[in-house]
């Protein structure tokens, strides 16, 4: 089966969140079953990675969206990558969605409308004369309109849309309909209209053949008013029709502490002295006092969803009980400032590194005793999987993928409410376990032995591809 995997970010070249990790790992795992090719926008950081890009097609201008070219290249391990080349839209500073100050680009409707329309043309066989798709797999709002453009162009092709985070919907003014060349008749309550705005994500939910989310729990949660973000009614209908499936994400095989080159001391389960060397290295690297107390890590986007305010509320209690905290990530300015202030008040006990570095993330997972994940909601989450593989026991809110991947009291700790009181309950259990050496090491062993292989997820996706294609 020929599959076009459409994404706005991929770890090989550009990363904002977990979508990038999924986009790098899942297509590679699917190559056992499919001729899968990835398509992404030609951001500056993407184009710079290649000495040459073969131009395989040209897209004419559409509505207010400029003409562009489609290039074809490949990663070092041979994964085919289609790159939409349009410097005026994509070769900009900042991240894929906004400028260096975190403000969304004002023309994101055109940027990602152009991307989705070009992906639909490629899938239909109108751009690369040597390739067309049997199925399209779109991801989140930036590519959610691929199924819509296919439908508007009367191209019958099975499509799957994966919702990685329903909270990000790609909302634009009604006028964007004209700017992206969408038919006027698509703007209604059963189409793209969402409270008098245009919703890219809703368009994908309406027009795609099948929907997936990144865990079974999240697939249920998004059909409720609490986490449905206003789309729960539509999602309930798709779920009732058996057109919504939860497939848990995996992590790639490089997350193995026995062979990870980023660690000061690679280690296996039971080699706790080597693991302590990683803890000492983290304390030294991030300016924490040397201690034999528990070390807590936060590796996350610093946003409200991730419960950063709950970490701040619990920080004094953790330090007062003899713990230390190391944080790495970037996000909302208010949380970055508050975390730096916490570090100023508690030097040697709290360390904050604003930014993201994959090597530092791996070292933190290998050196900390516990990973804090008080997310208000978490569609899947990858940090709790990384943490367990590296022997850092996650403390997570019982929601989404956290509920499915953390075995409470065996490989980590779950708490029931996204509140400071409930979170502190989980932290107290962690302190008690840290004081019981045999129990702590037993939990570490179980956590490190868990498998989160992408092969399992890829097998489920492959079967879903075949089922969706048969039903088309």
Secondary structure, 3 states (H helix, E strand, C coil): CEEEEECCCECCCECCCHHHHHHHHHHHHHCCCCEEEEEEECCHHHHCCCCCCEEEEEECCECCECCEEEEEEECCCCCEEEEEECHHHHCCCCCCCECCCCCECCCHHHHHHHHHHHHHHHHCCCCCCCCCCCEEEEEHHHHCCHHHHHHHCCCCCEEEEEECCCCCCCEECCCHHHHCCCCHHHCCCCCCEECCEEEHHHHHHHHCCEEEECCHHHHHHCCCCCCCCCCHHHHHHHHHCCCEEECCCCECCCCCCCCCCCCCCCCCCCCHHHHHHHHHHHHHHCCCCCCCCCEEEEECCECHHHCHHHHHHHHHHHHHCCCEEEEEECECHHHHHHHHHHHHHCCCCEEEEEECCHHHHHHHHHHCCEEEECCCCCCCCCHHHHHHHCCCEEEEECCHHHHHHCCECCCEEEECCCCHHHHHHHHHHHHHHHCCHHHHHHHHHHHHHCCCEHHHHHHHHHHHHHHHHHHC
